[in-house]
Structures are given as structure tokens and as C-alpha cells.
Amino acid sequence: MNMAESLVKDGKVILKKGEGRTIKSGGAWVFDNEIASMEGNFEDGDIIQVEDFDGFFLGYGFINSRSKIRVRMLSRWRKEPIDADFIRERVRKAWDYRKKVIDTSSCRVIFGEADWLPGIVVDKYEDVLVVESLALGIDRLKMMILDDLKECLAEDGIRIRGIYERSDAPVRRKEGLAPVKGFIGEEFDPNVEICENGVKYIVDVANGQKTGFFLDQKMNRLAMQPLCRGAKVLDCFTHMGTFALNAGLGGAREVTGVDISEFAVKEAERNAKLNGLDQTVKFVCANVLDYLPELEKKGEKYDVVILDPPAFTKSREATKNAIRGYREINMRGLKLVKDGGILATCSCSHFMTQELFTKTIAEAARSAHKRLRQLQFNTQGPDHPILWGAGDSYYLKFYIFEVSDEK
């Protein structure tokens, strides 16, 4: 492709009067009910321009008539045509930013809308890239983005030996795309060893959750290490044993990790052995919601309890049920914390807002007859930046509390 060749097609979307609040406040989406008309000769997935009702130019974005998110914005108020150089610059800025804010041995390199590359995620695990493409327009540019990223990394002496695609989320069907999973280019061993916060893991990029590993909790796991020194620790929803192993590395005397998935528990046990922590850090395959009441009946108490559940809600409509779930799990967890001990608790659903999550924890504390002293509040790591105006990019809320009995 000629580097100067524009990627913009002959077409435009014109908004209704009073609409476009999301993109005008910094967001990246135009919804179907915000559009007054569409003009020009274009296909779904093409880049077209977006105008306000009065003809004011708002930017360029991908169009998809099959999606409620009708346009995903690539730029705002930039009138120069979007071309391959523009995409390359977006990728370079994403990588340069990560080098400033986080250990890049394993990190999220591209985070969709928050990097103004809507609908695509690229994670780096040492010398392997894992890509998740969720939107039609960006899917067409996927290979260009990956080639640009490999070039940027090569300039820093990083050779990528393989790429795996995990575009297997059901949400792709809303974009008219079939789920896709597999190697891009040459095959390689999908079990990749990484080291994060001094802890080693084997990440199965082909079969693990999402892209293989939850990179967004990196800094929160690190924050727990000094709090677990000499402690008896319970790590609920342990997945690959991430918080449990950070507790073990931090000097915990005894750690129990619990997860309902046999696959996750086996992976966690393998990671414990890899770090020489298998005598200190043990794992149980059980439903946490059933396991915690059993521990309470036995009179078990812990210095540190960690709650890292999956998203209890993935829709606004299911939020009420999620609140009950978060309240229950936090109440159960609090009852197991010793007087003066630590509770770390989080939510990874953007529908569970910080205000709502805080209120739910407070209700759980009252039910458990516990008092809370907040030590830390964190969000996702800086390689998962939060784009103001794009609510989906802010999803992880992480609290650390000192817990005391009501006296």
C-alpha cells in the first residue's frame, strides 16, 4: 500500500441535533439512535467522517450498520485523511507510553479505545503477542497494526517469535464477525513463561482466560506482597494463583488459594512449583460461595483475605443481582478476617461503579459487624489506561482495608 493512500472512504454520518454527547466529552462511540442520516458510498467496516447536525466536522471512525455501536471513532477534529502512517503513529505512541509507566516484559501494549485504536487489544508476554479483535473496522487493520507493533518492538531490540489470536469472544457476533482463535503465522509452544513482580508463571495463551493472563492486576498484586509477610492468607477466585503466589513470595507463612476451575487449580499448582512455593502455597478446587461458609463454621480465621471474583455482571440489567453477589462474598470474606487483619477486595465490572461498589462493601461490613479502615484504593495498571468519556475503559476497582471487630 502507498503510505500516502487515504484509508477514508466516501461517506459520512450526520448526528441528530443534541446528540453525540459521548464523543464530545472525550469518548469514542456513536450509537445507532444518535444518527440522523448516512450519506455516500461505503461498506460496513469502512472509515468515514462524522459530522454534527449543523455540518461541524467531528472526526473519523469505523462504520458498522449491524452494531448498536454504529461508529467507533479513530480521531476527533483531525481533518487530515487517515492513512497507514497515522495507524503506525498510533501504535508507536501506545508502545512509547508503556515504556514510561510499567515493566514491559509482559504488559498490555494496545488497549482499544484508550489508545484510540477502538476494538483491538494486544498483550505482550515476553516474546509472544496475543491479539483480540472485537470490531469489524479494526479487524481489517489488524495485520497492519501487528506489523507496525513488531517493527516498534524490533527498534528496541525485542524480537517477537510468535503471535496468537484470541478473538473468540461471543461479542464479535454483534459486529457480524465469527469468533477466531489460532496462530497468526508460524506455530509455537503456547505455554509461555513470564515473570511479574518476581513471580514466575506459565501462561497458556491458547487456553487461558481472555488472552491467557490477567495483566491488569499487576500493581495490585505487588501491593499485597508486604502486607502478607508472616501471614496466614486466603486467596479466593485464585485463577492461576496470582495473588496467592505474590503472598507466598512476600513471606506469608501459609497460603490457601481457592478456585472452582480444575484447569485453573492445576495451572496454579504448576506455578507454585515453578517458584518453589508449593510447600507454602496450596490450592483447593471448590466453589468459593460454598467454601467460605464452611470455613466460617470451622472457626477458621485469616490474617489476610483476598477477593478477586470474576465480573458478577456484564450488563446494566443484571447489576441488582451482582450487588447481592458482591455483598454476600464480601460479608463472608470479612467474617474470616482476624481482628486487625487485612481484606483486599475488587470488582472488574465497569457496570459496578466505584460509588456502587463502595456502598456494597459498606453494607457487607455492617452485616458482618466489622469496621473498615481504608489503606489503599487502586484501579487497573497504567498499561490499561482509563479514557475519560469511555466508561468501558474504567472497570477495575481494588480496595485494601484493615478490618477490626466492632467494639
ABEGO torsion letter per residue (X at the ends): XBAABBABBBBBBBBBBGBGAAAAAGBABBBAAABABBBEBBBBGBBBBBBBAAGBBAEBBBBBAABABABBBABBGBABBBBAAAAAAAAAAAAAAAAAABBAABBBABBEAAAGBBGBBBBBBEABBBBBBABAAAAAAAAAAAAAAAAAAAAAGBBBABBBBABABAAAAAAGBBBBBEBBEBBBBABBBBBBGGBBBBBBAAABBEAGBBAAAAAAAAAAAAAABGBBBBBBGAEAGAAAAAAAAAGBABBBBBBABAAAAAAAAAAAAAAGAAAABBBBBBBAAAAAAAAAAAGBBBABBBBBBBBABABAAAAAAAAAAAAAAAAAAAAABBBGBBBBBBBABAABBAAAAAAAAAAAAAAAGBBBBBABBBBBBAABBBBBGBAAABABBBBBBBBBBBX
